[in-house]
Amino acid sequence: MKRSGEVSRIITGLRHGGHAIADNAPDVDELKEAGWTPLSEVVQDSQARGADAKDHYIGTTDFDYLFKDLVGKPDKHLPAGSDAEVAATVAGLNQLGDAMIDQEPPADDRSSPIPPIYTYYGQFVDHDLTAATDNDSKISIRDTHLPPLDPALVKDLLKNARNPALNLDSVYGDGPFVAPGDDPDRIEVPYQVEDRAKLSLGQLTTVNAGVLIPPVDDMARDLPRRADKVPLVGDARNDENLIVAQLHVAFLRFHNATVDWVRANEPQRTGLSDVFLRARDLTRWTYQWLTIHDFLRTVTGPETVDFVLGNDGDDLLGLTGAAKPYMPLEFSVAAYRFGHSMVRGVYDWNRNFGRPGNNLLPNAPFRFMFIFTGTGDLGGNDTLPTNWAAEWNRFVDKDSLFADRFARRIDTHLALPLSDMVNQTAGQNDGPDVLTLLKQLARRNLLRGYRLALPTGQAVAEELGITPLTPDEVVGRIADPDKGPTALQKVIKDNGFDARTPLWFYVLRESEVKAQGNTLGAVGSRIVAETIIGQVRFDRTSYLNQTSWSPVDGVRFPDGSPVNSIADFLRFAGVL
């Protein structure tokens, strides 16, 4: 059941990178012709069930600018004063995006000290916070006339289909006690028939190739699916790649394990509703606490989390006393996209596709992560095959001796596979071809930031009271004087991006220069931490608004130890 005021939203038709507008947005019919998608076509809103489709904008939250004093100040943005300046800036951004892609193996492995689980935990958090900020057919990377939109129009057009509360609505959907709808195409998050307090899981398909992945007698390790392989989850984007899909499975299992824990340790809770709500609260609070105290402490600079938590009366988002939250564009379109640079071209996935040497493949190429999902036809199987189940110990070990068991550094060099990244929502295409999205991911990020009128990195740094990077720091050191500047360095210099730097690129370069790519730098850290902590703080049901709640007040392992890390979370879920 939902608490008063809660709105559940299941996102079924929105591809990763999909861009949606409210049904009542200005010029909606014209924008639909241009390729924009009304929210009513991509989301299921429990508040609008049985209502007119135009009501799907109810319950959405707004996008807005975090640094409102920079809005409308030309010198705080990339050049856009004339058609010629717009064309030159767009051309320069396209060149910059191309130059960011690694065209040959780097001189080192670019490994950070961050295990790869954080890359995809971050993606899961992104899907829980935002939907509808990215690609649309109106913005083509081949176009040259892409002037920044008027900020007021941006706020009017864009709506966030997610409630940015880290409330796991993608996991719980409408809850276990809502009567099924009459629409056969409607996605419902399924709960177990024999125990409505627990979420349903999908079973692995047994295949002969390779060996079973521990726990070998536990086959409940796929997402629940329809016969056409469409995932029965609250956000279809969580089936876009196998890593985030397996992480979603862990959340389903963690909740179910929490139900068992509540029944064993809080016997006074006898009603099905009471048990479910208690398990959901403990799951949500654990997730929120881990997001702040493990994820954010790992990817942001030292002391950032403590600084933001200690300034609860003066949050950067300015949500104190607000009626509803908003999602900062500087976060969703720029700073939080730091995870794109952490993606590896190959992964040490499990004992079939990784170490040791007597396996099917020596590693799992990143593109395979899109084949073994519903969008990739699960490799021709009805569900995930047994040989592709995640072996999470390879993704969480902070002391591993193997470089490829760490994420890539947070820097301005993206792994080559990201230049040709494909995905789609399961069940959308009948043929074997998949819709190519995020082609030249770097171009998309840069053009999106320009189109949505984001300020430069230098302007944001100054607004935060942080010393901006110097032009030389933005360009970077010339590694080989005999060869001269790299193609990337030439593009930066030739287009003036050393003095007025796109915010997304600035966040990546700041990490590279100030933190050796091991964490975000000061600007990136503040935007990311302030946004996520601000949303959790604003949610009156979050752990931050309980009485000094921490994992010691949550679920415990048999030895009495609490869930203090993402690795513990996976262990309690029974997948590690």
Secondary structure, DSSP 8 states (H G I E B T S, - for coil): ---TT---EEE-S--TT--EE-TTSTTHHHHHHTT-EEGGGTEEEGGGTTS-GGGGGTT-EEEE-S-GGGTT-GGGS---SSHHHHHHHHHHHHHHHHHHB-SS--SS--B-SS-THHHHHHHHHHHHH--S-S--TTS-TT-S------HHHHHHHBEESS-SS---HHHHTT-TTS---S-TT-----B-SS-TTSB--B--B--SSS---SSTT----B--B-TT--B-SSBGGGGSSHHHHHHHHHHHHHHHHHHHHHHHH-TT--SHHHHHHHHHHHHHHHHHHHIIIIIIHHHS-TTHHHHHHTTTTS-TT--TT-SS-EEEHIIIIIGGGGGGGG--SEE--SSSBSSSSSSSBSSEEGGGGGTSSGGGGGGGSSS-BGGGS--THHHH-TT-S-GGGS-B-SSS-B-GGGGG-----TTS-SSS-----STTHHHHHHHHHHHTT--BHHHHHHHHT-----HHHHH---S-TTT-S-HHHHHHHHTTTTTS-BHHHHHHHHHHHHHTTSS--HHHHHHHHHHHHHHHHH-TTSGGGSSS--GGGS-B-TTS-B--SHHHHHHHTT--
